[in-house]
Amino acid sequence: MVGTFHALVIDCEDIETTAKFYESLVGMQRVDTEDDWITIGDAPDRPALAFQKVEKLTPPDWPGSEHPQQMHVDVRVDDLDDGEKEVLELGARKQGYEQESFRVYLDPAGHPFCLVTG
């Protein structure tokens, strides 16, 4: 093993809005806030999600390849319909792609993420 997982860093123009969205989505808490960086997690010494401010973000175009998603977050839920209602209330948008066991959404910055079940 070379090292241990520290964080998944997500570029966004509005780090406050995107961090709040993911705090509510996955139940993590704020562990670090700077002018151009916010980290959320279970505790300061555990793997985290971090949000890095960029001036101009070109959101991914999933499933296209001109601006590919490159990576995304999967969030396990007990019920896709209930989960969808909650993420839409938090500010997510439906991406339009869904299967029996998952649905794709866009976070407030336009990054794709999935609700998964099963």
C-alpha positions as CSV (number, residue, x, y, z in Angstrom):
1,M,0.0,0.0,0.0
2,V,1.4,3.4,-1.0
3,G,-1.0,5.4,1.2
4,T,-4.5,5.8,2.5
5,F,-7.5,7.6,1.0
6,H,-7.6,11.2,2.1
7,A,-10.3,13.0,0.1
8,L,-12.2,13.4,-3.1
9,V,-11.8,17.0,-4.3
10,I,-14.6,18.5,-6.3
11,D,-14.0,21.7,-8.4
12,C,-16.8,24.3,-8.2
13,E,-17.4,28.0,-8.5
14,D,-19.6,28.3,-5.4
15,I,-17.9,26.1,-2.8
16,E,-20.4,27.1,0.0
17,T,-23.5,26.0,-1.9
18,T,-21.9,22.8,-3.1
19,A,-20.5,21.9,0.3
20,K,-23.8,22.5,2.0
21,F,-25.5,20.3,-0.6
22,Y,-23.2,17.4,0.1
23,E,-23.3,17.9,3.9
24,S,-27.1,17.3,3.6
25,L,-26.8,14.6,1.0
26,V,-24.4,12.3,2.8
27,G,-24.6,13.5,6.4
28,M,-21.1,14.8,6.8
29,Q,-20.0,17.8,8.8
30,R,-17.8,20.8,8.0
31,V,-14.2,20.1,9.2
32,D,-12.3,22.9,7.4
33,T,-13.3,26.2,5.8
34,E,-10.9,28.5,3.9
35,D,-11.6,31.2,1.3
36,D,-11.1,28.8,-1.6
37,W,-11.5,25.4,0.0
38,I,-14.1,23.6,2.2
39,T,-13.7,20.0,3.6
40,I,-16.5,17.9,5.0
41,G,-16.3,14.5,6.6
42,D,-17.1,12.3,9.6
43,A,-14.1,13.7,11.6
44,P,-11.0,15.7,10.8
45,D,-8.8,12.5,10.6
46,R,-11.2,10.5,8.3
47,P,-11.6,10.4,4.5
48,A,-13.4,13.5,3.3
49,L,-15.1,15.3,0.4
50,A,-13.4,18.6,-0.4
51,F,-14.6,21.5,-2.5
52,Q,-12.0,23.6,-4.3
53,K,-13.0,27.0,-5.7
54,V,-12.3,27.6,-9.4
55,E,-13.1,30.8,-11.4
56,K,-14.9,29.2,-14.3
57,L,-16.1,25.6,-14.3
58,T,-17.2,23.8,-17.4
59,P,-19.6,21.2,-15.9
60,P,-19.3,17.6,-17.1
61,D,-21.5,16.5,-19.9
62,W,-22.6,13.0,-19.0
63,P,-22.8,10.6,-20.8
64,G,-21.0,12.7,-23.5
65,S,-17.3,12.8,-24.0
66,E,-16.5,16.5,-24.8
67,H,-16.5,17.3,-21.1
68,P,-16.6,13.8,-19.5
69,Q,-17.6,13.3,-15.9
70,Q,-14.2,11.6,-15.0
71,M,-15.5,10.6,-11.6
72,H,-18.7,10.9,-9.6
73,V,-20.2,10.1,-6.1
74,D,-22.6,7.2,-5.6
75,V,-25.0,7.6,-2.7
76,R,-26.8,4.4,-1.4
77,V,-30.4,5.0,-0.5
78,D,-33.2,2.6,0.7
79,D,-35.7,3.9,-1.8
80,L,-35.0,5.7,-5.0
81,D,-38.2,7.7,-5.1
82,D,-37.8,9.0,-1.5
83,G,-34.1,9.8,-2.2
84,E,-35.0,11.6,-5.4
85,K,-37.5,13.8,-3.6
86,E,-34.9,14.7,-0.9
87,V,-32.1,15.5,-3.3
88,L,-34.3,17.7,-5.5
89,E,-35.4,19.6,-2.4
90,L,-31.7,20.1,-1.6
91,G,-31.0,21.7,-5.0
92,A,-30.1,18.8,-7.2
93,R,-31.4,18.5,-10.8
94,K,-32.5,15.4,-12.6
95,Q,-30.0,14.4,-15.3
96,G,-32.5,12.2,-17.1
97,Y,-30.7,8.9,-17.0
98,E,-32.0,6.1,-14.8
99,Q,-32.0,2.3,-14.5
100,E,-33.8,0.0,-12.1
101,S,-31.0,0.2,-9.5
102,F,-29.7,3.8,-9.9
103,R,-30.6,7.3,-11.1
104,V,-28.3,10.1,-12.2
105,Y,-28.6,13.7,-10.9
106,L,-26.6,16.9,-11.1
107,D,-25.4,18.7,-8.0
108,P,-25.7,22.6,-7.7
109,A,-22.4,23.0,-9.6
110,G,-23.4,20.6,-12.4
111,H,-21.4,17.5,-11.3
112,P,-23.2,14.2,-11.8
113,F,-23.9,11.9,-8.9
114,C,-26.0,8.8,-8.5
115,L,-28.5,7.5,-6.1
116,V,-28.1,3.7,-5.9
117,T,-30.1,1.0,-4.3
118,G,-29.9,-2.7,-4.0
